[in-house]
Amino acid sequence: MSEVMIYHNPKCSKSRQALQLLFDQGITPKVIEYLKTPPTAEQLLEILQLLNKEPRDLMRQQEPEYQHNKLDNPELSQGQLIAGMHAHPILIERPIVLAKGKAIIGRPPEKVLEIL
């Protein structure tokens, strides 16, 4: 089986619940605390492709950094939005689990079971 990875924020209850669900399934994932180690632009693009989503679909638009950095500008390109997420990882929706060449946002946390 390919490695299971979780982009995790330990301060987020949904992220903690998703991680516990993985442990409950007997899976010890590679845990990436994305606020400490943000995904690269290339990794974010790959995640977006696996999710079949656009950058704003993966952004926490209610965070102050979203407005402060003018990421609500409809003229911004995909690359500019991805760069914004890399520079301000608090904007990345969480948790994100990758397994078996697939990705899913664990909201609700039980959704992670869909790709295991």
C-alpha positions in Angstrom: 0.0 0.0 0.0 1.2 3.5 -0.8 2.0 5.8 2.1 -0.8 7.7 3.7 -0.1 11.3 4.4 -2.1 13.9 6.3 -1.7 17.6 6.2 -2.4 18.3 9.8 -3.0 21.2 12.2 -2.9 19.8 15.7 -4.9 22.8 17.0 -7.9 21.9 14.7 -10.4 19.5 16.1 -11.4 18.2 12.7 -7.8 17.5 11.9 -7.2 15.7 15.2 -10.4 13.6 14.6 -9.2 12.6 11.1 -5.8 11.6 12.4 -7.5 9.5 15.1 -9.7 7.8 12.5 -6.5 6.8 10.6 -5.0 5.4 13.7 -8.3 3.6 14.5 -7.9 2.0 11.0 -4.5 0.7 11.9 -2.8 3.3 9.7 0.2 5.3 10.9 0.3 8.2 8.4 3.1 10.5 7.6 2.0 13.6 9.5 2.8 17.0 7.9 2.2 19.9 10.2 1.6 22.2 7.3 1.8 25.4 9.3 5.4 24.5 10.2 6.2 22.9 6.8 4.0 24.4 4.1 3.5 22.4 1.0 5.4 23.7 -2.0 3.5 25.3 -4.9 4.1 22.1 -6.9 2.7 20.0 -4.0 -0.4 22.3 -3.8 -1.0 22.0 -7.5 -0.8 18.2 -7.3 -3.2 18.2 -4.3 -5.6 20.4 -6.2 -5.4 18.1 -9.3 -6.1 15.0 -7.1 -9.0 16.8 -5.4 -10.3 18.1 -8.8 -10.6 21.5 -7.3 -9.6 25.1 -7.9 -7.4 27.0 -5.5 -10.2 29.0 -3.9 -12.0 25.7 -3.2 -9.1 24.8 -0.9 -8.7 28.2 0.8 -10.1 29.2 4.1 -11.6 32.5 2.8 -12.8 33.6 6.2 -9.2 33.9 7.5 -7.9 37.5 7.9 -4.9 36.7 5.6 -7.3 36.1 2.7 -8.6 39.7 2.7 -5.4 41.3 3.9 -3.4 39.8 1.0 -6.2 40.7 -1.5 -6.6 37.0 -2.5 -10.3 37.8 -3.1 -9.3 39.6 -6.3 -11.0 37.7 -9.1 -8.2 38.6 -11.5 -5.6 36.5 -9.7 -4.3 33.5 -11.6 -4.2 29.9 -10.3 -0.5 30.3 -9.8 -0.9 33.5 -7.7 -3.5 31.9 -5.5 -1.3 28.8 -5.0 1.6 31.2 -4.1 -0.7 32.8 -1.6 -1.5 29.5 0.1 2.2 28.6 0.2 3.1 32.0 1.7 0.1 31.9 4.2 -0.5 28.2 4.9 -3.2 29.1 7.5 -5.4 29.6 4.4 -5.2 25.9 3.4 -8.3 23.9 4.3 -7.6 21.0 6.6 -7.1 18.2 7.1 -6.1 16.9 3.7 -5.4 13.2 3.4 -3.5 11.6 0.5 -3.7 7.8 0.0 -3.6 5.4 -3.0 -3.0 8.3 -5.5 -6.1 10.1 -4.2 -6.7 13.1 -1.9 -9.6 14.2 0.2 -10.5 17.0 2.6 -11.5 15.5 5.9 -14.6 17.6 6.5 -16.3 15.8 8.1 -13.4 13.7 9.3 -15.1 10.5 8.2 -14.6 11.4 4.6 -11.0 10.3 4.9 -12.3 6.7 5.0 -13.5 7.1 1.4 -9.9 6.9 0.0 -8.4 4.2 2.2 
